[in-house]
Amino acid sequence: MRTILSFAIAAGLCAATGAQAAAPEYHVTKTVSLGAPDSWDYLTYDAASHRVIVSHGSEATVVDGVSGAVVGHLGPIKHANGVMVANGRVYATSQDPNMLVVFDLATLKKVASIPMGKGPDGALYDPASKKGFVVNEDDKTVTAIDVETNKPVFTTDLGGMPEFLAAAGGKVYVNIKDHREVVRIDIASGKLDAHWPIPECEAPHGMAVDAETHRLFSSCVNGKMSVVDTDKGTVVAMLPIGKRTDGAGFDPKRKLAFSSNSEGTLSVVAEKSADEFVALGDVPTAPGARAMAIDPDSGRIFVVTAEIASSEPAPDGGKPTRFKFVPGTFKLLFIDP
C-alpha cells in the first residue's frame, strides 16, 4: 500500500430508496508500522487524547492519531481482543485468563484487573452513563463496569452469542450473531428489554449508532448492512456492503455509516434522513483490513492489516478468501475524507 492514494467511490451504486448522493472521496494519508504480533481484533479512537489504541496478540499499541507516532505499548495481555478508553485509562479484554486489564493512558502502566465472564471480547465505553460494557462470547453475556470504581455493576444474559455493541439514550445494543438479531439492555436496570430480529442479516458483526436519528447500523457477513429503528425495533433499510465485514462506524458530522471488510474495502452508506439511506459503494483499502475506528470530529478512519503472504479460497467455496500474512508487517492505515 502506498502512503498517499486517492479513491473515489462510485456514486449511487445501490440505493435503499432509489435516491442518489454525491460520492465522497477518501485518501490513505499515512501508513504506520506496528510490527508483531500479527493477530488482531479491535481498535478504538480516544477523542480526548487523539490516540488510537490497537489490540493485537499479546498487547495493545498506542498511536498518536494525528502524527502517527507510536506512543507506546500496553501489556502483556494474553489473547487481547476488545479495547475501550475511559477516565484516562485503557481497558483491554484478555481471554487468558478472563479479565479486563486496566492501564493508565498517560504512564502506560497496568493499574488493575477486573474479572469477566468466559471469553471477553468486544468492549465499549458509554460516556453518558459513565459505564463500560464487555460482551463475553462464551458465556453469552454482557458485563457493565463502573469506571470510577473499576468494579462490575451487572451481568446480563443475552440468550445468544454476542459480537459487537453500541450505546445511546440509556440503552446498550448488542449484535447476536447466531440468532440474526439485535438485543437491547436498559442500563439503569441492567435488564434485557428487547429482542429485534434482523432476518436478512447473517452473523451481524460490526455495530454503530446515530443517536440523533435513533438509527442502529449492523454490518452482516452476507454483504449487507441492516439499519434498525432503536425506538420501534423495525428494520428501516438493508444496504449492500463488501465481503467479510467485522467492523462498523458512523460519522455524525457527515452522516455516513461505514463497514470495514476483510476483502480489502471500506463500504460507505449515506444517511439522507432517518428513513432514507444510500449505498455509495466501496473504497479500496487493503486485504485483511476488517476492523476500524473513526475520529468523529475530522472523519478520519483507521483500519489495520498486514502484508499478504498468500491467499486461498475457503474450502466450501462460499466463504471469502483466506489470507496468510507476512510476520512482523502489522500496520495501521489513516484514511481521510
C-alpha positions as CSV (number, residue, x, y, z in Angstrom):
1,M,0.0,0.0,0.0
2,R,1.4,3.4,-1.0
3,T,1.4,6.2,1.6
4,I,-0.7,8.6,-0.4
5,L,-3.5,7.3,-2.5
6,S,-6.9,8.7,-3.6
7,F,-10.0,6.7,-4.2
8,A,-13.4,7.9,-5.4
9,I,-16.5,5.9,-4.6
10,A,-18.8,5.2,-7.5
11,A,-22.0,7.2,-6.9
12,G,-25.4,5.8,-6.5
13,L,-24.4,2.1,-6.9
14,C,-27.3,0.9,-4.9
15,A,-29.8,3.0,-3.0
16,A,-32.3,1.8,-0.4
17,T,-34.9,4.2,-1.6
18,G,-33.9,4.9,-5.1
19,A,-32.2,8.2,-4.2
20,Q,-28.7,9.1,-5.2
21,A,-26.0,11.1,-3.3
22,A,-22.7,12.7,-4.2
23,A,-19.8,10.3,-3.8
24,P,-17.2,11.3,-1.1
25,E,-13.5,10.9,-1.8
26,Y,-11.2,9.3,0.8
27,H,-7.4,9.3,0.8
28,V,-5.0,6.9,2.5
29,T,-2.7,9.5,4.0
30,K,-0.5,7.5,6.3
31,T,0.7,4.0,7.0
32,V,2.1,3.3,10.5
33,S,4.1,0.1,11.0
34,L,3.2,-1.7,14.2
35,G,5.2,-4.9,13.8
36,A,4.4,-8.1,15.6
37,P,2.2,-9.6,16.9
38,D,0.2,-10.0,13.7
39,S,-3.1,-11.4,15.1
40,W,-5.5,-8.6,15.7
41,D,-9.1,-7.8,16.6
42,Y,-10.5,-4.4,17.7
43,L,-9.2,-0.8,17.8
44,T,-10.6,2.3,19.2
45,Y,-10.1,6.1,19.0
46,D,-10.0,8.3,22.0
47,A,-11.1,11.8,21.1
48,A,-9.7,13.4,24.4
49,S,-6.1,12.3,23.8
50,H,-6.3,11.9,20.0
51,R,-4.8,8.5,20.3
52,V,-5.7,5.2,18.6
53,I,-5.4,2.0,20.7
54,V,-4.9,-1.1,18.6
55,S,-5.4,-4.5,20.3
56,H,-3.3,-7.3,18.8
57,G,-2.0,-10.6,20.1
58,S,-0.3,-10.0,23.4
59,E,-0.5,-6.2,23.6
60,A,-2.4,-3.0,22.7
61,T,-0.3,-0.4,20.8
62,V,-1.0,3.3,21.4
63,V,-0.6,5.5,18.4
64,D,-0.9,9.3,18.1
65,G,-4.0,9.7,15.9
66,V,-2.7,13.0,14.4
67,S,1.1,12.4,13.7
68,G,1.0,8.6,13.5
69,A,3.9,8.3,16.1
70,V,3.8,5.1,18.1
71,V,3.4,6.3,21.7
72,G,3.9,3.0,23.5
73,H,2.7,-0.5,24.2
74,L,0.3,-1.8,26.8
75,G,0.9,-5.4,28.0
76,P,1.5,-8.1,28.4
77,I,-2.1,-9.1,27.6
78,K,-3.0,-12.7,26.9
79,H,-5.2,-13.0,23.8
80,A,-6.1,-9.4,23.6
81,N,-9.4,-8.6,21.9
82,G,-11.6,-5.6,22.7
83,V,-10.4,-2.2,23.9
84,M,-12.0,1.0,25.3
85,V,-10.9,4.2,26.9
86,A,-12.4,6.0,29.9
87,N,-11.2,8.4,32.6
88,G,-7.7,8.4,31.2
89,R,-7.5,4.7,31.3
90,V,-7.4,1.9,28.7
91,Y,-9.4,-1.2,29.3
92,A,-8.4,-4.3,27.3
93,T,-10.1,-7.6,27.3
94,S,-8.0,-10.7,27.9
95,Q,-9.3,-14.2,27.3
96,D,-6.5,-15.9,29.2
97,P,-7.5,-15.5,32.0
98,N,-11.0,-14.0,31.6
99,M,-10.1,-10.4,32.6
100,L,-10.5,-6.8,31.7
101,V,-6.9,-5.4,32.2
102,V,-6.7,-1.7,33.0
103,F,-3.8,0.6,32.1
104,D,-3.1,4.3,32.8
105,L,-3.1,6.0,29.4
106,A,-0.5,8.6,30.4
107,T,2.0,6.3,32.0
108,L,1.1,3.1,30.1
109,K,1.3,1.2,33.4
110,K,-1.1,-1.5,34.4
111,V,-3.3,-0.4,37.3
112,A,-6.0,-3.1,37.8
113,S,-7.5,-6.3,36.6
114,I,-11.3,-6.9,36.6
115,P,-12.7,-10.4,36.4
116,M,-15.0,-11.0,33.4
117,G,-17.2,-13.8,32.2
118,K,-15.9,-16.5,29.8
119,G,-14.5,-15.3,26.5
120,P,-14.5,-11.5,27.0
121,D,-14.4,-9.9,23.5
122,G,-15.8,-6.5,22.4
123,A,-15.6,-3.5,24.8
124,L,-17.3,-0.2,24.7
125,Y,-17.4,2.9,26.9
126,D,-20.7,4.9,27.2
127,P,-19.8,8.5,28.5
128,A,-23.5,9.3,29.3
129,S,-23.8,6.5,31.9
130,K,-20.1,6.5,32.8
131,K,-20.1,2.8,32.4
132,G,-18.1,0.4,30.3
133,F,-19.5,-2.7,28.7
134,V,-17.9,-6.0,27.7
135,V,-19.5,-8.8,25.8
136,N,-18.5,-12.3,27.0
137,E,-18.7,-14.5,23.9
138,D,-18.6,-18.0,25.6
139,D,-20.9,-17.0,28.4
140,K,-23.3,-15.2,26.1
141,T,-23.5,-12.3,28.5
142,V,-22.6,-8.6,28.7
143,T,-20.9,-7.1,31.8
144,A,-21.2,-3.5,32.9
145,I,-18.3,-1.8,34.7
146,D,-18.3,1.3,36.8
147,V,-15.2,3.1,35.5
148,E,-15.0,5.2,38.7
149,T,-14.5,2.2,40.9
150,N,-13.4,-0.4,38.3
151,K,-16.0,-2.8,39.7
152,P,-18.6,-4.8,37.8
153,V,-22.2,-3.4,38.1
154,F,-24.3,-6.1,36.5
155,T,-24.0,-9.0,34.1
156,T,-26.9,-9.7,31.7
157,D,-27.7,-13.0,29.9
158,L,-28.1,-12.2,26.2
159,G,-29.6,-15.5,25.1
160,G,-27.2,-15.9,22.2
161,M,-23.6,-15.4,21.0
162,P,-22.7,-11.7,21.1
163,E,-20.5,-9.8,18.7
164,F,-20.1,-6.0,18.9
165,L,-22.2,-3.4,20.7
166,A,-23.2,0.2,20.8
167,A,-24.8,2.6,23.3
168,A,-27.2,5.5,23.2
169,G,-30.1,7.0,25.1
170,G,-29.6,4.9,28.2
171,K,-29.6,1.7,26.3
172,V,-26.9,-0.8,25.1
173,Y,-27.4,-2.7,21.9
174,V,-25.7,-6.0,21.0
175,N,-25.4,-7.9,17.8
176,I,-26.3,-11.6,18.4
177,K,-24.5,-13.4,15.6
178,D,-26.0,-16.9,15.9
179,H,-29.7,-15.6,16.0
180,R,-29.7,-12.9,13.4
181,E,-30.9,-10.3,15.9
182,V,-30.2,-7.3,18.0
183,V,-30.9,-7.2,21.7
184,R,-31.3,-4.1,23.9
185,I,-30.3,-3.7,27.5
186,D,-31.6,-1.0,29.8
187,I,-28.5,0.5,31.5
188,A,-30.4,1.7,34.6
189,S,-31.9,-1.7,35.4
190,G,-29.3,-4.0,33.8
191,K,-32.2,-5.9,32.2
192,L,-32.6,-7.1,28.6
193,D,-35.8,-5.4,27.4
194,A,-36.0,-6.1,23.7
195,H,-35.1,-8.7,21.0
196,W,-35.3,-7.4,17.4
197,P,-34.9,-9.9,14.5
198,I,-32.9,-8.8,11.5
199,P,-33.6,-11.9,9.4
200,E,-31.7,-10.8,6.2
201,C,-28.5,-10.2,8.3
202,E,-26.3,-13.2,8.5
203,A,-24.0,-13.2,11.6
204,P,-24.1,-9.5,12.4
205,H,-20.6,-8.3,13.4
206,G,-19.9,-4.5,13.3
207,M,-22.3,-2.1,15.0
208,A,-22.6,1.7,15.2
209,V,-25.4,4.1,16.1
210,D,-26.7,7.5,15.1
211,A,-28.0,8.8,18.5
212,E,-29.6,11.8,16.8
213,T,-31.9,9.9,14.4
214,H,-32.2,6.8,16.6
215,R,-30.8,4.5,13.9
216,L,-28.6,1.5,14.5
217,F,-26.3,0.0,11.9
218,S,-25.3,-3.7,11.9
219,S,-22.8,-5.0,9.3
220,C,-23.6,-8.5,8.2
221,V,-21.2,-11.2,6.8
222,N,-23.5,-11.9,3.8
223,G,-22.7,-8.5,2.3
224,K,-25.5,-6.4,3.8
225,M,-25.9,-3.6,6.3
226,S,-29.0,-3.5,8.5
227,V,-30.5,-0.2,9.7
228,V,-32.8,-0.5,12.7
229,D,-35.1,2.0,14.4
230,T,-34.0,2.0,18.1
231,D,-37.4,3.1,19.2
232,K,-39.5,0.6,17.4
233,G,-37.0,-2.2,16.6
234,T,-38.1,-2.3,13.0
235,V,-35.7,-2.7,10.1
236,V,-35.6,0.6,8.2
237,A,-33.2,-0.4,5.4
238,M,-30.9,-3.1,4.1
239,L,-27.9,-1.8,2.1
240,P,-25.2,-3.7,0.2
241,I,-21.6,-3.7,1.6
242,G,-18.4,-5.6,1.0
243,K,-17.5,-9.2,2.0
244,R,-16.3,-10.4,5.3
245,T,-17.2,-7.4,7.5
246,D,-16.0,-7.2,11.1
247,G,-16.3,-3.6,11.9
248,A,-18.7,-0.6,11.5
249,G,-18.6,3.1,12.3
250,F,-20.7,6.2,12.0
251,D,-19.6,9.8,11.2
252,P,-22.1,12.1,12.9
253,K,-20.9,15.2,11.1
254,R,-21.1,13.8,7.6
255,K,-23.9,11.4,8.3
256,L,-22.1,8.4,6.8
257,A,-22.0,4.8,8.1
258,F,-19.1,2.5,7.3
259,S,-18.3,-1.2,7.1
260,S,-14.7,-2.3,7.1
261,N,-14.3,-5.6,5.2
262,S,-11.6,-8.2,5.1
263,E,-11.8,-8.4,1.3
264,G,-10.0,-5.0,1.3
265,T,-12.8,-2.5,1.1
266,L,-14.5,0.2,3.2
267,S,-18.2,0.3,2.3
268,V,-19.9,3.7,2.7
269,V,-23.6,4.4,3.3
270,A,-25.1,7.9,3.3
271,E,-27.9,8.8,5.8
272,K,-30.0,11.3,3.9
273,S,-32.7,11.2,6.6
274,A,-33.9,8.9,9.3
275,D,-35.7,6.8,6.7
276,E,-33.6,7.3,3.6
277,F,-30.2,5.6,3.1
278,V,-28.0,5.3,0.0
279,A,-25.1,2.8,-0.5
280,L,-22.3,4.8,-2.1
281,G,-20.0,1.9,-2.9
282,D,-16.6,0.8,-1.7
283,V,-13.3,2.5,-1.1
284,P,-10.3,0.1,-1.7
285,T,-8.2,-0.3,1.5
286,A,-6.1,-3.4,1.9
287,P,-6.9,-7.2,2.2
288,G,-7.4,-8.1,5.8
289,A,-8.5,-4.6,6.9
290,R,-11.6,-5.9,8.7
291,A,-11.6,-3.7,11.9
292,M,-12.0,0.1,12.1
293,A,-12.3,3.1,14.3
294,I,-13.3,6.7,13.5
295,D,-12.4,10.2,14.7
296,P,-15.9,11.7,14.8
297,D,-14.6,15.3,14.5
298,S,-12.2,15.0,11.5
299,G,-13.9,12.0,10.0
300,R,-10.6,10.2,9.8
301,I,-10.9,6.4,9.7
302,F,-8.4,4.0,11.0
303,V,-8.0,0.4,9.8
304,V,-5.4,-2.3,10.4
305,T,-4.0,-5.2,8.4
306,A,-0.6,-6.8,7.4
307,E,1.2,-7.7,4.2
308,I,-0.3,-10.7,2.4
309,A,2.0,-13.7,2.2
310,S,-0.6,-15.9,0.4
311,S,-4.3,-16.3,-0.1
312,E,-6.6,-19.2,-0.9
313,P,-10.4,-19.7,-1.3
314,A,-12.2,-21.2,1.7
315,P,-12.8,-25.0,1.3
316,D,-16.6,-24.7,0.8
317,G,-16.2,-22.1,-2.0
318,G,-19.0,-20.0,-0.4
319,K,-16.9,-18.0,2.0
320,P,-14.4,-15.2,1.3
321,T,-10.7,-15.8,0.5
322,R,-8.4,-16.7,3.4
323,F,-5.2,-14.7,3.9
324,K,-1.9,-15.6,5.4
325,F,0.2,-12.6,6.5
326,V,3.9,-11.9,6.4
327,P,5.2,-11.9,10.1
328,G,6.1,-8.6,11.5
329,T,4.2,-6.5,9.0
330,F,1.2,-5.4,11.0
331,K,0.2,-1.8,10.2
332,L,-2.3,1.0,10.8
333,L,-3.7,3.0,7.9
334,F,-5.1,6.5,8.2
335,I,-7.9,7.2,5.7
336,D,-9.1,10.8,5.4
337,P,-12.1,12.3,3.8
